[in-house]
Amino acid sequence: MIPKDPVMLLSYINTQLRDNYKSLGDLSEGLDIGQQELDDIVKKLENIGYTYSEEQNKFV
């Protein structure tokens, strides 16, 4: 289950990206997350000051 709390969500997503997925798209497919849910996750993390870095494959 994906955490609802933004800080826990950040930790969870970055850990998944680091350990299991080469990109945000791969994470979406691997966790069976639809585009709307992925957009919601990205927006939630942006709201706490983090953006996805393709180069680093994490939210920074």
C-alpha positions as CSV (number, residue, x, y, z in Angstrom):
1,M,0.0,0.0,0.0
2,I,1.3,3.4,-0.9
3,P,1.6,5.8,2.1
4,K,-0.8,8.8,2.2
5,D,1.5,11.0,4.4
6,P,3.6,13.1,2.0
7,V,6.9,12.6,3.9
8,M,6.4,8.8,4.2
9,L,5.3,8.8,0.5
10,L,8.6,10.6,-0.4
11,S,10.6,8.0,1.4
12,Y,8.7,5.1,-0.1
13,I,8.8,6.3,-3.7
14,N,12.5,7.2,-3.5
15,T,13.3,3.8,-2.0
16,Q,11.3,2.0,-4.7
17,L,13.1,4.0,-7.4
18,R,16.5,3.3,-5.9
19,D,16.0,-0.4,-5.3
20,N,13.6,-1.6,-8.0
21,Y,12.9,0.8,-10.9
22,K,14.9,2.7,-13.5
23,S,12.4,5.5,-14.0
24,L,9.1,6.9,-12.8
25,G,7.4,5.2,-15.7
26,D,8.8,1.8,-14.7
27,L,7.6,2.4,-11.1
28,S,4.2,3.2,-12.3
29,E,4.0,0.0,-14.4
30,G,5.6,-2.1,-11.7
31,L,3.2,-0.9,-8.9
32,D,0.2,-0.9,-11.3
33,I,-0.3,2.8,-10.7
34,G,-2.5,4.6,-13.3
35,Q,-1.6,7.9,-14.8
36,Q,-4.0,9.8,-12.6
37,E,-2.7,8.3,-9.4
38,L,0.9,8.9,-10.5
39,D,0.0,12.5,-11.2
40,D,-1.5,12.8,-7.8
41,I,1.7,11.4,-6.2
42,V,3.9,13.8,-8.1
43,K,1.7,16.7,-7.2
44,K,1.7,15.7,-3.5
45,L,5.5,15.6,-3.5
46,E,5.7,18.9,-5.4
47,N,3.5,20.4,-2.7
48,I,6.2,19.6,-0.1
49,G,9.0,21.0,-2.3
50,Y,10.2,17.9,-4.2
51,T,10.4,17.4,-7.9
52,Y,11.4,14.3,-9.9
53,S,14.9,14.3,-11.3
54,E,15.2,11.9,-14.3
55,E,19.0,12.2,-14.1
56,Q,19.1,11.1,-10.4
57,N,15.9,8.9,-10.7
58,K,14.6,10.3,-7.4
59,F,12.6,13.2,-6.0
60,V,14.9,15.9,-4.8
